[in-house]
Amino acid sequence: MLKNWKRNTVYISVMQLSLLIVNFFLITIISREYGAETYGEYASSKSLSVLIGTATVLSLALVSTKYLAQKNENSKYLFSNSYFLITRNFLIALLILFPITYLFQRDISMTALFLVGFVFNEMIHVALAFFQAKGDFVTSSKQILLRTIIYGIGAWIIVFQGFSIITLIVYQVFMLVLFFIVANSSIPKSEIVLETKSGKLVRNDLQKSGKKMVLTTFSSALISELDIVLLGLFYSGSILGVLAWSRRILEIIFQLLAASLDILFPELSKAKGKTEVSSIRSKLIVVFYASFLIPITYFMFKDLGNTLFVSLLGDEFNLVSEYTYQLLFCIPLMVWSRINIIFSRALNFEINLTKTIIFGAVLSYCIYFAMHSISSNPAVLSIILSQIAIAALTTFSFKRSYV
């Protein structure tokens, strides 16, 4: 389907596996050393920053990938103007950060630092778009893999030396700044032209495309982060940490699966005709069904999982395994929602899909509120029902748009 699919998939899978291991390692040591309550605040603040950051950066990494894949004649002006737009929007976002964190009852220091990290991460991916647009996911995967390893080692040292959680987040931001410099430096200098009159035209084009592209990116972020943000509204203390831990494990595993799907975006952007699009989509049904193997496998070993989690995290997290095996059945739903988002983004159905997912987010809040009031197991049921609703709504939106 794609050139070098196997080679790209191998490198992406290795990179995502390293992210999976390091993120699992990180949330484990944070939870064990700082406690469930601190981890709950850490997770909730990070999820809120992702939603703010997604709206801030206008998905310019994806816009850049599409721009470069189409071999636009002004592509050399893309990088400096993308960085300018992201930085400008970030400064605007800082002005509304305090009221948002107050509304969602989150720690402003953590949320602000996470937002800075998110902004630099987006600029990293703008730089790496140079390679990805050419079908080269190997270079980008190598850089992210190296960053992940260094970050994991540094985080381990910081936590076990007894530094604060804020110090750990500052280190994370520092690593993202450093690897932005690395990623930008890896682009051939002949491919970067600084601001000119033509650059202003590119900036306007990027901003226009970004406003449209960010709709589906924000939709994807809602699917990934909304649960933890809503959990932070309805729960607090150690139970929030336990629930957030289980939901984050679900997200880590989901991202491992979803990463290879992102390879589809440049190809779908060039797809011509419904036959080609339908052929690609039909092949992805296999991925949907195969993803059921993950929750089924974990269910078979959930007792062992409980022993492992308690051993790693302590008795405070004794319910993690029970929550995790139930939440893992959301993976197929999340995979299918991601497929719908990728197709809608590439085929320019962003507006319809975003309206649908925003409606789904409001519906999710209603589900959480209702389950919290009437259910004996409100959090787990809220997450599962929310993901069912979003998967159904995104499917409906795509089918209605692609007629």
Buried (B, 14 or more C-beta within 10 A) or exposed (E): EBEBBEEBBBBBBEBBBBBBBBBBBBBBBBBBBBBBBBBBBBBBBBBBBBBBBBBBBBBBBBBBBBBBBEEBEBBBBBBBBBBBBBEEBBEEBEEEBEEBBEEBEBBEBBBBBBBBBBBBBBBBBBBBBBBBBBBBBBBBBBBBBBBBEBBBEBBBEBBEEEEEBEEBBBBBBBBBBBBBEEBBEBBEEEEBBEEBEBBEEBBEBBBEBBEBBBBBBBBBBBBBBBBBBBBBBBBBEBBBBBBBBBBBBBBBBBBBBBBBBBBBBBBBBEBEEEEBBEEBBEEBEEBBEEBBEBBEEBEEEBEEBBEEBBEBBEEBBEBBBBBBBBBBBBBBBBBBBBBBBBBBBBBEBBEBBBBBBBBBBEBBBEBBBBBBEEEEEBBBBBBBBBBBBBBBBBBEBBEEBBE
